[in-house]
């Protein structure tokens, strides 16, 4: 399940809740700019690729934010 927020036409964040516990693959909402991923409220990883991929467990919650933003 995915939730996101837009302000002035720009993506503020993307939240992903894992229902299947499978690998998540998502296009970087900010192109190839740096993304910080939080897993269950804690910083998990960063990257700047167009396609982001990471393993999940059932009920994990991931939040993707642009750059080094905090939750």
Predicted model as a PDB file, atoms N, CA, C, CB and O in Angstrom, pLDDT in the B-factor column:
MODEL        1                                                                  
ATOM      1  N   UNK A   1       0.843  -1.157   0.000  1.00 93.00           N  
ATOM      2  CA  UNK A   1       0.000   0.000   0.000  1.00 93.00           C  
ATOM      3  C   UNK A   1       0.896   1.230   0.000  1.00 93.00           C  
ATOM      4  CB  UNK A   1      -0.963  -0.008   1.208  1.00 93.00           C  
ATOM      5  O   UNK A   1       1.854   1.310   0.769  1.00 93.00           O  
ATOM      6  N   UNK A   2       0.582   2.183  -0.863  1.00 95.00           N  
ATOM      7  CA  UNK A   2       1.412   3.378  -0.987  1.00 95.00           C  
ATOM      8  C   UNK A   2       0.594   4.634  -0.712  1.00 95.00           C  
ATOM      9  CB  UNK A   2       2.044   3.452  -2.385  1.00 95.00           C  
ATOM     10  O   UNK A   2      -0.531   4.780  -1.189  1.00 95.00           O  
ATOM     11  N   UNK A   3       1.183   5.533   0.065  1.00 96.00           N  
ATOM     12  CA  UNK A   3       0.609   6.840   0.343  1.00 96.00           C  
ATOM     13  C   UNK A   3       1.684   7.868   0.025  1.00 96.00           C  
ATOM     14  CB  UNK A   3       0.111   6.958   1.834  1.00 96.00           C  
ATOM     15  O   UNK A   3       2.864   7.640   0.291  1.00 96.00           O  
ATOM     16  N   UNK A   4       1.281   8.993  -0.539  1.00 96.00           N  
ATOM     17  CA  UNK A   4       2.264  10.049  -0.776  1.00 96.00           C  
ATOM     18  C   UNK A   4       1.616  11.406  -0.574  1.00 96.00           C  
ATOM     19  CB  UNK A   4       2.861   9.942  -2.197  1.00 96.00           C  
ATOM     20  O   UNK A   4       0.394  11.529  -0.502  1.00 96.00           O  
ATOM     21  N   UNK A   5       2.463  12.419  -0.485  1.00 95.00           N  
ATOM     22  CA  UNK A   5       1.990  13.783  -0.298  1.00 95.00           C  
ATOM     23  C   UNK A   5       2.638  14.673  -1.349  1.00 95.00           C  
ATOM     24  CB  UNK A   5       2.304  14.296   1.136  1.00 95.00           C  
ATOM     25  O   UNK A   5       3.834  14.573  -1.622  1.00 95.00           O  
ATOM     26  N   UNK A   6       1.819  15.546  -1.933  1.00 92.00           N  
ATOM     27  CA  UNK A   6       2.297  16.507  -2.925  1.00 92.00           C  
ATOM     28  C   UNK A   6       1.991  17.916  -2.428  1.00 92.00           C  
ATOM     29  CB  UNK A   6       1.640  16.252  -4.321  1.00 92.00           C  
ATOM     30  O   UNK A   6       0.930  18.172  -1.860  1.00 92.00           O  
ATOM     31  N   UNK A   7       2.941  18.827  -2.653  1.00 93.00           N  
ATOM     32  CA  UNK A   7       2.737  20.225  -2.298  1.00 93.00           C  
ATOM     33  C   UNK A   7       3.302  21.069  -3.423  1.00 93.00           C  
ATOM     34  CB  UNK A   7       3.405  20.579  -0.926  1.00 93.00           C  
ATOM     35  O   UNK A   7       4.460  20.903  -3.806  1.00 93.00           O  
ATOM     36  N   UNK A   8       2.500  21.964  -3.949  1.00 94.00           N  
ATOM     37  CA  UNK A   8       2.908  22.813  -5.072  1.00 94.00           C  
ATOM     38  C   UNK A   8       3.424  21.975  -6.246  1.00 94.00           C  
ATOM     39  CB  UNK A   8       3.990  23.809  -4.621  1.00 94.00           C  
ATOM     40  O   UNK A   8       4.369  22.365  -6.931  1.00 94.00           O  
ATOM     41  N   UNK A   9       2.792  20.820  -6.465  1.00 91.00           N  
ATOM     42  CA  UNK A   9       3.146  19.957  -7.587  1.00 91.00           C  
ATOM     43  C   UNK A   9       4.378  19.100  -7.381  1.00 91.00           C  
ATOM     44  CB  UNK A   9       3.343  20.778  -8.779  1.00 91.00           C  
ATOM     45  O   UNK A   9       4.812  18.412  -8.305  1.00 91.00           O  
ATOM     46  N   UNK A  10       4.954  19.129  -6.181  1.00 92.00           N  
ATOM     47  CA  UNK A  10       6.159  18.356  -5.891  1.00 92.00           C  
ATOM     48  C   UNK A  10       5.873  17.280  -4.852  1.00 92.00           C  
ATOM     49  CB  UNK A  10       7.283  19.276  -5.404  1.00 92.00           C  
ATOM     50  O   UNK A  10       5.088  17.490  -3.928  1.00 92.00           O  
ATOM     51  N   UNK A  11       6.512  16.132  -5.009  1.00 94.00           N  
ATOM     52  CA  UNK A  11       6.353  15.039  -4.055  1.00 94.00           C  
ATOM     53  C   UNK A  11       7.093  15.380  -2.772  1.00 94.00           C  
ATOM     54  CB  UNK A  11       6.869  13.704  -4.646  1.00 94.00           C  
ATOM     55  O   UNK A  11       8.285  15.687  -2.799  1.00 94.00           O  
ATOM     56  N   UNK A  12       6.379  15.324  -1.640  1.00 95.00           N  
ATOM     57  CA  UNK A  12       7.008  15.585  -0.342  1.00 95.00           C  
ATOM     58  C   UNK A  12       7.585  14.305   0.253  1.00 95.00           C  
ATOM     59  CB  UNK A  12       5.994  16.208   0.630  1.00 95.00           C  
ATOM     60  O   UNK A  12       8.701  14.306   0.774  1.00 95.00           O  
ATOM     61  N   UNK A  13       6.821  13.206   0.177  1.00 96.00           N  
ATOM     62  CA  UNK A  13       7.277  11.920   0.690  1.00 96.00           C  
ATOM     63  C   UNK A  13       6.446  10.813   0.057  1.00 96.00           C  
ATOM     64  CB  UNK A  13       7.179  11.867   2.241  1.00 96.00           C  
ATOM     65  O   UNK A  13       5.386  11.060  -0.519  1.00 96.00           O  
ATOM     66  N   UNK A  14       6.952   9.587   0.175  1.00 98.00           N  
ATOM     67  CA  UNK A  14       6.216   8.399  -0.240  1.00 98.00           C  
ATOM     68  C   UNK A  14       6.298   7.410   0.922  1.00 98.00           C  
ATOM     69  CB  UNK A  14       6.798   7.781  -1.584  1.00 98.00           C  
ATOM     70  O   UNK A  14       7.386   7.125   1.422  1.00 98.00           O  
ATOM     71  N   UNK A  15       5.154   6.892   1.348  1.00 98.00           N  
ATOM     72  CA  UNK A  15       5.109   5.893   2.408  1.00 98.00           C  
ATOM     73  C   UNK A  15       4.641   4.570   1.817  1.00 98.00           C  
ATOM     74  CB  UNK A  15       4.175   6.345   3.567  1.00 98.00           C  
ATOM     75  O   UNK A  15       3.667   4.529   1.065  1.00 98.00           O  
ATOM     76  N   UNK A  16       5.333   3.499   2.156  1.00 98.00           N  
ATOM     77  CA  UNK A  16       5.011   2.163   1.652  1.00 98.00           C  
ATOM     78  C   UNK A  16       4.808   1.231   2.833  1.00 98.00           C  
ATOM     79  CB  UNK A  16       6.130   1.627   0.711  1.00 98.00           C  
ATOM     80  O   UNK A  16       5.667   1.124   3.708  1.00 98.00           O  
ATOM     81  N   UNK A  17       3.662   0.555   2.852  1.00 98.00           N  
ATOM     82  CA  UNK A  17       3.401  -0.471   3.869  1.00 98.00           C  
ATOM     83  C   UNK A  17       3.417  -1.817   3.154  1.00 98.00           C  
ATOM     84  CB  UNK A  17       2.020  -0.228   4.619  1.00 98.00           C  
ATOM     85  O   UNK A  17       2.672  -2.034   2.198  1.00 98.00           O  
ATOM     86  N   UNK A  18       4.274  -2.714   3.629  1.00 97.00           N  
ATOM     87  CA  UNK A  18       4.405  -4.024   2.994  1.00 97.00           C  
ATOM     88  C   UNK A  18       3.293  -4.953   3.465  1.00 97.00           C  
ATOM     89  CB  UNK A  18       5.784  -4.641   3.298  1.00 97.00           C  
ATOM     90  O   UNK A  18       3.159  -5.232   4.657  1.00 97.00           O  
ATOM     91  N   UNK A  19       2.508  -5.422   2.521  1.00 96.00           N  
ATOM     92  CA  UNK A  19       1.458  -6.396   2.829  1.00 96.00           C  
ATOM     93  C   UNK A  19       1.906  -7.821   2.519  1.00 96.00           C  
ATOM     94  CB  UNK A  19       0.188  -6.069   2.046  1.00 96.00           C  
ATOM     95  O   UNK A  19       1.337  -8.776   3.048  1.00 96.00           O  
ATOM     96  N   UNK A  20       2.925  -7.975   1.662  1.00 94.00           N  
ATOM     97  CA  UNK A  20       3.331  -9.300   1.204  1.00 94.00           C  
ATOM     98  C   UNK A  20       4.685  -9.748   1.748  1.00 94.00           C  
ATOM     99  CB  UNK A  20       3.368  -9.321  -0.290  1.00 94.00           C  
ATOM    100  O   UNK A  20       4.982 -10.942   1.750  1.00 94.00           O  
ATOM    101  N   UNK A  21       5.506  -8.811   2.207  1.00 95.00           N  
ATOM    102  CA  UNK A  21       6.834  -9.191   2.671  1.00 95.00           C  
ATOM    103  C   UNK A  21       7.747  -9.584   1.516  1.00 95.00           C  
ATOM    104  CB  UNK A  21       6.732 -10.334   3.660  1.00 95.00           C  
ATOM    105  O   UNK A  21       8.605 -10.453   1.674  1.00 95.00           O  
ATOM    106  N   UNK A  22       7.573  -8.960   0.373  1.00 96.00           N  
ATOM    107  CA  UNK A  22       8.368  -9.259  -0.818  1.00 96.00           C  
ATOM    108  C   UNK A  22       9.333  -8.118  -1.104  1.00 96.00           C  
ATOM    109  CB  UNK A  22       7.456  -9.508  -2.037  1.00 96.00           C  
ATOM    110  O   UNK A  22       9.385  -7.139  -0.359  1.00 96.00           O  
ATOM    111  N   UNK A  23      10.094  -8.245  -2.177  1.00 97.00           N  
ATOM    112  CA  UNK A  23      10.991  -7.174  -2.604  1.00 97.00           C  
ATOM    113  C   UNK A  23      10.156  -6.030  -3.177  1.00 97.00           C  
ATOM    114  CB  UNK A  23      12.025  -7.692  -3.657  1.00 97.00           C  
ATOM    115  O   UNK A  23       9.265  -6.252  -3.997  1.00 97.00           O  
ATOM    116  N   UNK A  24      10.448  -4.816  -2.741  1.00 97.00           N  
ATOM    117  CA  UNK A  24       9.765  -3.629  -3.250  1.00 97.00           C  
ATOM    118  C   UNK A  24      10.641  -2.989  -4.312  1.00 97.00           C  
ATOM    119  CB  UNK A  24       9.447  -2.618  -2.102  1.00 97.00           C  
ATOM    120  O   UNK A  24      11.833  -2.763  -4.099  1.00 97.00           O  
ATOM    121  N   UNK A  25      10.042  -2.700  -5.453  1.00 97.00           N  
ATOM    122  CA  UNK A  25      10.726  -1.973  -6.525  1.00 97.00           C  
ATOM    123  C   UNK A  25       9.878  -0.763  -6.857  1.00 97.00           C  
ATOM    124  CB  UNK A  25      10.957  -2.875  -7.797  1.00 97.00           C  
ATOM    125  O   UNK A  25       8.691  -0.884  -7.159  1.00 97.00           O  
ATOM    126  N   UNK A  26      10.499   0.412  -6.798  1.00 96.00           N  
ATOM    127  CA  UNK A  26       9.779   1.658  -7.040  1.00 96.00           C  
ATOM    128  C   UNK A  26      10.689   2.631  -7.776  1.00 96.00           C  
ATOM    129  CB  UNK A  26       9.274   2.277  -5.710  1.00 96.00           C  
ATOM    130  O   UNK A  26      11.892   2.688  -7.522  1.00 96.00           O  
ATOM    131  N   UNK A  27      10.106   3.389  -8.683  1.00 96.00           N  
ATOM    132  CA  UNK A  27      10.858   4.441  -9.366  1.00 96.00           C  
ATOM    133  C   UNK A  27      11.103   5.590  -8.395  1.00 96.00           C  
ATOM    134  CB  UNK A  27      10.100   4.942 -10.634  1.00 96.00           C  
ATOM    135  O   UNK A  27      10.223   5.962  -7.619  1.00 96.00           O  
ATOM    136  N   UNK A  28      12.286   6.133  -8.447  1.00 97.00           N  
ATOM    137  CA  UNK A  28      12.638   7.264  -7.599  1.00 97.00           C  
ATOM    138  C   UNK A  28      11.720   8.437  -7.956  1.00 97.00           C  
ATOM    139  CB  UNK A  28      14.149   7.653  -7.771  1.00 97.00           C  
ATOM    140  O   UNK A  28      11.761   8.920  -9.087  1.00 97.00           O  
ATOM    141  N   UNK A  29      10.894   8.904  -7.013  1.00 95.00           N  
ATOM    142  CA  UNK A  29       9.974  10.005  -7.310  1.00 95.00           C  
ATOM    143  C   UNK A  29      10.681  11.318  -7.639  1.00 95.00           C  
ATOM    144  CB  UNK A  29       9.054  10.220  -6.142  1.00 95.00           C  
ATOM    145  O   UNK A  29      10.051  12.249  -8.142  1.00 95.00           O  
ATOM    146  N   UNK A  30      11.969  11.402  -7.363  1.00 96.00           N  
ATOM    147  CA  UNK A  30      12.744  12.610  -7.620  1.00 96.00           C  
ATOM    148  C   UNK A  30      13.791  12.376  -8.712  1.00 96.00           C  
ATOM    149  CB  UNK A  30      13.421  13.085  -6.334  1.00 96.00           C  
ATOM    150  O   UNK A  30      14.828  13.039  -8.731  1.00 96.00           O  
ATOM    151  N   UNK A  31      13.525  11.446  -9.609  1.00 94.00           N  
ATOM    152  CA  UNK A  31      14.445  11.158 -10.717  1.00 94.00           C  
ATOM    153  C   UNK A  31      15.666  10.405 -10.241  1.00 94.00           C  
ATOM    154  CB  UNK A  31      14.873  12.446 -11.404  1.00 94.00           C  
ATOM    155  O   UNK A  31      15.568   9.257  -9.808  1.00 94.00           O  
ATOM    156  N   UNK A  32      16.817  11.051 -10.320  1.00 93.00           N  
ATOM    157  CA  UNK A  32      18.048  10.421  -9.822  1.00 93.00           C  
ATOM    158  C   UNK A  32      18.645  11.222  -8.665  1.00 93.00           C  
ATOM    159  CB  UNK A  32      19.082  10.287 -10.958  1.00 93.00           C  
ATOM    160  O   UNK A  32      19.824  11.084  -8.341  1.00 93.00           O  
ATOM    161  N   UNK A  33      17.815  12.057  -8.051  1.00 95.00           N  
ATOM    162  CA  UNK A  33      18.280  12.796  -6.870  1.00 95.00           C  
ATOM    163  C   UNK A  33      18.340  11.851  -5.674  1.00 95.00           C  
ATOM    164  CB  UNK A  33      17.346  14.010  -6.564  1.00 95.00           C  
ATOM    165  O   UNK A  33      17.704  10.798  -5.662  1.00 95.00           O  
ATOM    166  N   UNK A  34      19.115  12.250  -4.674  1.00 97.00           N  
ATOM    167  CA  UNK A  34      19.298  11.428  -3.481  1.00 97.00           C  
ATOM    168  C   UNK A  34      17.980  11.206  -2.752  1.00 97.00           C  
ATOM    169  CB  UNK A  34      20.310  12.076  -2.541  1.00 97.00           C  
ATOM    170  O   UNK A  34      17.173  12.123  -2.600  1.00 97.00           O  
ATOM    171  N   UNK A  35      17.777   9.968  -2.305  1.00 97.00           N  
ATOM    172  CA  UNK A  35      16.597   9.580  -1.542  1.00 97.00           C  
ATOM    173  C   UNK A  35      17.063   8.947  -0.233  1.00 97.00           C  
ATOM    174  CB  UNK A  35      15.690   8.596  -2.356  1.00 97.00           C  
ATOM    175  O   UNK A  35      17.990   8.137  -0.227  1.00 97.00           O  
ATOM    176  N   UNK A  36      16.423   9.313   0.870  1.00 97.00           N  
ATOM    177  CA  UNK A  36      16.658   8.648   2.146  1.00 97.00           C  
ATOM    178  C   UNK A  36      15.438   7.795   2.446  1.00 97.00           C  
ATOM    179  CB  UNK A  36      16.932   9.680   3.298  1.00 97.00           C  
ATOM    180  O   UNK A  36      14.301   8.253   2.340  1.00 97.00           O  
ATOM    181  N   UNK A  37      15.693   6.546   2.822  1.00 97.00           N  
ATOM    182  CA  UNK A  37      14.612   5.611   3.131  1.00 97.00           C  
ATOM    183  C   UNK A  37      14.648   5.304   4.625  1.00 97.00           C  
ATOM    184  CB  UNK A  37      14.737   4.299   2.286  1.00 97.00           C  
ATOM    185  O   UNK A  37      15.687   4.937   5.175  1.00 97.00           O  
ATOM    186  N   UNK A  38      13.501   5.460   5.265  1.00 98.00           N  
ATOM    187  CA  UNK A  38      13.343   5.100   6.670  1.00 98.00           C  
ATOM    188  C   UNK A  38      12.525   3.814   6.734  1.00 98.00           C  
ATOM    189  CB  UNK A  38      12.656   6.255   7.486  1.00 98.00           C  
ATOM    190  O   UNK A  38      11.531   3.669   6.022  1.00 98.00           O  
ATOM    191  N   UNK A  39      12.944   2.891   7.581  1.00 98.00           N  
ATOM    192  CA  UNK A  39      12.229   1.626   7.773  1.00 98.00           C  
ATOM    193  C   UNK A  39      11.744   1.578   9.215  1.00 98.00           C  
ATOM    194  CB  UNK A  39      13.141   0.388   7.440  1.00 98.00           C  
ATOM    195  O   UNK A  39      12.543   1.586  10.151  1.00 98.00           O  
ATOM    196  N   UNK A  40      10.437   1.528   9.381  1.00 98.00           N  
ATOM    197  CA  UNK A  40       9.826   1.486  10.712  1.00 98.00           C  
ATOM    198  C   UNK A  40      10.352   2.607  11.614  1.00 98.00           C  
ATOM    199  CB  UNK A  40      10.087   0.127  11.365  1.00 98.00           C  
ATOM    200  O   UNK A  40      10.615   2.398  12.798  1.00 98.00           O  
ATOM    201  N   UNK A  41      10.501   3.808  11.023  1.00 97.00           N  
ATOM    202  CA  UNK A  41      10.886   4.990  11.785  1.00 97.00           C  
ATOM    203  C   UNK A  41      12.372   5.228  11.936  1.00 97.00           C  
ATOM    204  CB  UNK A  41      10.304   4.907  13.105  1.00 97.00           C  
ATOM    205  O   UNK A  41      12.772   6.255  12.485  1.00 97.00           O  
ATOM    206  N   UNK A  42      13.218   4.296  11.457  1.00 97.00           N  
ATOM    207  CA  UNK A  42      14.666   4.456  11.595  1.00 97.00           C  
ATOM    208  C   UNK A  42      15.306   4.542  10.210  1.00 97.00           C  
ATOM    209  CB  UNK A  42      15.279   3.280  12.408  1.00 97.00           C  
ATOM    210  O   UNK A  42      14.878   3.878   9.266  1.00 97.00           O  
ATOM    211  N   UNK A  43      16.351   5.383  10.112  1.00 97.00           N  
ATOM    212  CA  UNK A  43      17.039   5.526   8.830  1.00 97.00           C  
ATOM    213  C   UNK A  43      17.548   4.159   8.381  1.00 97.00           C  
ATOM    214  CB  UNK A  43      18.214   6.545   8.935  1.00 97.00           C  
ATOM    215  O   UNK A  43      18.219   3.456   9.136  1.00 97.00           O  
ATOM    216  N   UNK A  44      17.220   3.794   7.145  1.00 97.00           N  
ATOM    217  CA  UNK A  44      17.537   2.474   6.615  1.00 97.00           C  
ATOM    218  C   UNK A  44      18.645   2.539   5.574  1.00 97.00           C  
ATOM    219  CB  UNK A  44      16.298   1.839   6.013  1.00 97.00           C  
ATOM    220  O   UNK A  44      19.656   1.849   5.705  1.00 97.00           O  
ATOM    221  N   UNK A  45      18.467   3.361   4.539  1.00 95.00           N  
ATOM    222  CA  UNK A  45      19.481   3.480   3.496  1.00 95.00           C  
ATOM    223  C   UNK A  45      19.243   4.726   2.659  1.00 95.00           C  
ATOM    224  CB  UNK A  45      19.485   2.235   2.603  1.00 95.00           C  
ATOM    225  O   UNK A  45      18.186   5.352   2.733  1.00 95.00           O  
ATOM    226  N   UNK A  46      20.244   5.073   1.864  1.00 95.00           N  
ATOM    227  CA  UNK A  46      20.129   6.188   0.938  1.00 95.00           C  
ATOM    228  C   UNK A  46      20.552   5.713  -0.451  1.00 95.00           C  
ATOM    229  CB  UNK A  46      20.994   7.400   1.405  1.00 95.00           C  
ATOM    230  O   UNK A  46      21.222   4.691  -0.595  1.00 95.00           O  
ATOM    231  N   UNK A  47      20.156   6.457  -1.447  1.00 93.00           N  
ATOM    232  CA  UNK A  47      20.549   6.126  -2.808  1.00 93.00           C  
ATOM    233  C   UNK A  47      20.135   7.219  -3.759  1.00 93.00           C  
ATOM    234  CB  UNK A  47      19.945   4.800  -3.238  1.00 93.00           C  
ATOM    235  O   UNK A  47      19.413   8.144  -3.384  1.00 93.00           O  
ATOM    236  N   UNK A  48      20.593   7.114  -4.992  1.00 95.00           N  
ATOM    237  CA  UNK A  48      20.244   8.130  -5.980  1.00 95.00           C  
ATOM    238  C   UNK A  48      20.012   7.513  -7.358  1.00 95.00           C  
ATOM    239  CB  UNK A  48      21.343   9.188  -6.059  1.00 95.00           C  
ATOM    240  O   UNK A  48      20.251   8.159  -8.379  1.00 95.00           O  
ATOM    241  N   UNK A  49      19.548   6.270  -7.386  1.00 95.00           N  
ATOM    242  CA  UNK A  49      19.273   5.610  -8.653  1.00 95.00           C  
ATOM    243  C   UNK A  49      17.825   5.841  -9.067  1.00 95.00           C  
ATOM    244  CB  UNK A  49      19.568   4.107  -8.555  1.00 95.00           C  
ATOM    245  O   UNK A  49      16.978   6.192  -8.246  1.00 95.00           O  
ATOM    246  N   UNK A  50      17.560   5.640 -10.345  1.00 96.00           N  
ATOM    247  CA  UNK A  50      16.208   5.801 -10.878  1.00 96.00           C  
ATOM    248  C   UNK A  50      15.264   4.722 -10.350  1.00 96.00           C  
ATOM    249  CB  UNK A  50      16.235   5.767 -12.405  1.00 96.00           C  
ATOM    250  O   UNK A  50      14.100   5.002 -10.060  1.00 96.00           O  
ATOM    251  N   UNK A  51      15.763   3.487 -10.223  1.00 97.00           N  
ATOM    252  CA  UNK A  51      14.953   2.379  -9.711  1.00 97.00           C  
ATOM    253  C   UNK A  51      15.484   1.980  -8.348  1.00 97.00           C  
ATOM    254  CB  UNK A  51      14.967   1.163 -10.689  1.00 97.00           C  
ATOM    255  O   UNK A  51      16.657   1.636  -8.202  1.00 97.00           O  
ATOM    256  N   UNK A  52      14.619   2.027  -7.359  1.00 96.00           N  
ATOM    257  CA  UNK A  52      14.982   1.692  -5.982  1.00 96.00           C  
ATOM    258  C   UNK A  52      14.399   0.316  -5.672  1.00 96.00           C  
ATOM    259  CB  UNK A  52      14.459   2.777  -4.963  1.00 96.00           C  
ATOM    260  O   UNK A  52      13.238   0.046  -5.980  1.00 96.00           O  
ATOM    261  N   UNK A  53      15.198  -0.543  -5.069  1.00 96.00           N  
ATOM    262  CA  UNK A  53      14.759  -1.899  -4.751  1.00 96.00           C  
ATOM    263  C   UNK A  53      15.259  -2.270  -3.356  1.00 96.00           C  
ATOM    264  CB  UNK A  53      15.271  -2.918  -5.814  1.00 96.00           C  
ATOM    265  O   UNK A  53      16.419  -2.029  -3.023  1.00 96.00           O  
ATOM    266  N   UNK A  54      14.381  -2.858  -2.546  1.00 97.00           N  
ATOM    267  CA  UNK A  54      14.784  -3.281  -1.207  1.00 97.00           C  
ATOM    268  C   UNK A  54      13.847  -4.375  -0.695  1.00 97.00           C  
ATOM    269  CB  UNK A  54      14.792  -2.078  -0.236  1.00 97.00           C  
ATOM    270  O   UNK A  54      12.671  -4.408  -1.056  1.00 97.00           O  
ATOM    271  N   UNK A  55      14.374  -5.274   0.153  1.00 97.00           N  
ATOM    272  CA  UNK A  55      13.535  -6.336   0.715  1.00 97.00           C  
ATOM    273  C   UNK A  55      12.617  -5.783   1.797  1.00 97.00           C  
ATOM    274  CB  UNK A  55      14.405  -7.467   1.287  1.00 97.00           C  
ATOM    275  O   UNK A  55      12.955  -4.810   2.471  1.00 97.00           O  
ATOM    276  N   UNK A  56      11.464  -6.404   1.959  1.00 98.00           N  
ATOM    277  CA  UNK A  56      10.526  -5.991   3.010  1.00 98.00           C  
ATOM    278  C   UNK A  56      10.067  -7.210   3.799  1.00 98.00           C  
ATOM    279  CB  UNK A  56       9.305  -5.247   2.403  1.00 98.00           C  
ATOM    280  O   UNK A  56      10.224  -8.351   3.366  1.00 98.00           O  
ATOM    281  N   UNK A  57       9.503  -6.941   4.953  1.00 97.00           N  
ATOM    282  CA  UNK A  57       8.803  -7.960   5.753  1.00 97.00           C  
ATOM    283  C   UNK A  57       7.369  -7.486   5.928  1.00 97.00           C  
ATOM    284  CB  UNK A  57       9.507  -8.198   7.158  1.00 97.00           C  
ATOM    285  O   UNK A  57       7.089  -6.288   5.876  1.00 97.00           O  
ATOM    286  N   UNK A  58       6.481  -8.416   6.131  1.00 97.00           N  
ATOM    287  CA  UNK A  58       5.072  -8.063   6.306  1.00 97.00           C  
ATOM    288  C   UNK A  58       4.939  -7.018   7.414  1.00 97.00           C  
ATOM    289  CB  UNK A  58       4.221  -9.323   6.638  1.00 97.00           C  
ATOM    290  O   UNK A  58       5.534  -7.149   8.484  1.00 97.00           O  
ATOM    291  N   UNK A  59       4.152  -5.983   7.139  1.00 97.00           N  
ATOM    292  CA  UNK A  59       3.854  -4.862   8.039  1.00 97.00           C  
ATOM    293  C   UNK A  59       4.991  -3.866   8.227  1.00 97.00           C  
ATOM    294  CB  UNK A  59       3.470  -5.394   9.364  1.00 97.00           C  
ATOM    295  O   UNK A  59       4.855  -2.937   9.024  1.00 97.00           O  
ATOM    296  N   UNK A  60       6.116  -4.029   7.517  1.00 98.00           N  
ATOM    297  CA  UNK A  60       7.146  -2.985   7.521  1.00 98.00           C  
ATOM    298  C   UNK A  60       6.544  -1.714   6.934  1.00 98.00           C  
ATOM    299  CB  UNK A  60       8.417  -3.430   6.713  1.00 98.00           C  
ATOM    300  O   UNK A  60       5.707  -1.767   6.032  1.00 98.00           O  
ATOM    301  N   UNK A  61       6.981  -0.579   7.455  1.00 98.00           N  
ATOM    302  CA  UNK A  61       6.576   0.710   6.901  1.00 98.00           C  
ATOM    303  C   UNK A  61       7.841   1.452   6.481  1.00 98.00           C  
ATOM    304  CB  UNK A  61       5.737   1.550   7.938  1.00 98.00           C  
ATOM    305  O   UNK A  61       8.746   1.669   7.288  1.00 98.00           O  
ATOM    306  N   UNK A  62       7.890   1.834   5.213  1.00 98.00           N  
ATOM    307  CA  UNK A  62       9.014   2.565   4.653  1.00 98.00           C  
ATOM    308  C   UNK A  62       8.548   3.956   4.266  1.00 98.00           C  
ATOM    309  CB  UNK A  62       9.616   1.822   3.433  1.00 98.00           C  
ATOM    310  O   UNK A  62       7.454   4.127   3.729  1.00 98.00           O  
ATOM    311  N   UNK A  63       9.382   4.949   4.543  1.00 98.00           N  
ATOM    312  CA  UNK A  63       9.102   6.318   4.122  1.00 98.00           C  
ATOM    313  C   UNK A  63      10.299   6.795   3.307  1.00 98.00           C  
ATOM    314  CB  UNK A  63       8.829   7.263   5.354  1.00 98.00           C  
ATOM    315  O   UNK A  63      11.439   6.745   3.770  1.00 98.00           O  
ATOM    316  N   UNK A  64      10.027   7.258   2.094  1.00 97.00           N  
ATOM    317  CA  UNK A  64      11.054   7.794   1.212  1.00 97.00           C  
ATOM    318  C   UNK A  64      10.939   9.310   1.216  1.00 97.00           C  
ATOM    319  CB  UNK A  64      10.919   7.221  -0.236  1.00 97.00           C  
ATOM    320  O   UNK A  64       9.856   9.858   1.012  1.00 97.00           O  
ATOM    321  N   UNK A  65      12.062   9.986   1.451  1.00 97.00           N  
ATOM    322  CA  UNK A  65      12.100  11.446   1.429  1.00 97.00           C  
ATOM    323  C   UNK A  65      13.258  11.894   0.549  1.00 97.00           C  
ATOM    324  CB  UNK A  65      12.237  12.028   2.867  1.00 97.00           C  
ATOM    325  O   UNK A  65      14.234  11.167   0.367  1.00 97.00           O  
ATOM    326  N   UNK A  66      13.137  13.080   0.018  1.00 96.00           N  
ATOM    327  CA  UNK A  66      14.158  13.635  -0.864  1.00 96.00           C  
ATOM    328  C   UNK A  66      15.371  14.065  -0.057  1.00 96.00           C  
ATOM    329  CB  UNK A  66      13.601  14.821  -1.664  1.00 96.00           C  
ATOM    330  O   UNK A  66      15.238  14.687   0.997  1.00 96.00           O  
ATOM    331  N   UNK A  67      16.548  13.732  -0.552  1.00 94.00           N  
ATOM    332  CA  UNK A  67      17.792  14.176   0.067  1.00 94.00           C  
ATOM    333  C   UNK A  67      17.986  13.639   1.463  1.00 94.00           C  
ATOM    334  CB  UNK A  67      17.839  15.660   0.103  1.00 94.00           C  
ATOM    335  O   UNK A  67      17.763  12.458   1.726  1.00 94.00           O  
ATOM    336  N   UNK A  68      18.408  14.527   2.369  1.00 87.00           N  
ATOM    337  CA  UNK A  68      18.686  14.140   3.754  1.00 87.00           C  
ATOM    338  C   UNK A  68      17.604  14.604   4.717  1.00 87.00           C  
ATOM    339  CB  UNK A  68      20.021  14.698   4.190  1.00 87.00           C  
ATOM    340  O   UNK A  68      17.868  14.808   5.902  1.00 87.00           O  
ATOM    341  N   UNK A  69      16.396  14.770   4.213  1.00 84.00           N  
ATOM    342  CA  UNK A  69      15.303  15.235   5.074  1.00 84.00           C  
ATOM    343  C   UNK A  69      15.081  14.247   6.217  1.00 84.00           C  
ATOM    344  CB  UNK A  69      13.997  15.417   4.257  1.00 84.00           C  
ATOM    345  O   UNK A  69      15.371  13.057   6.092  1.00 84.00           O  
ATOM    346  N   UNK A  70      14.574  14.747   7.306  1.00 84.00           N  
ATOM    347  CA  UNK A  70      14.234  13.920   8.475  1.00 84.00           C  
ATOM    348  C   UNK A  70      12.749  13.604   8.446  1.00 84.00           C  
ATOM    349  CB  UNK A  70      14.614  14.639   9.809  1.00 84.00           C  
ATOM    350  O   UNK A  70      11.977  14.241   7.730  1.00 84.00           O  
ATOM    351  N   UNK A  71      12.363  12.608   9.236  1.00 80.00           N  
ATOM    352  CA  UNK A  71      10.934  12.285   9.369  1.00 80.00           C  
ATOM    353  C   UNK A  71      10.242  13.274  10.261  1.00 80.00           C  
ATOM    354  CB  UNK A  71      10.742  10.878   9.915  1.00 80.00           C  
ATOM    355  O   UNK A  71       9.038  13.162  10.489  1.00 80.00           O  
TER     356      UNK A  71                                                      
ENDMDL                                                                          
END                                                                             
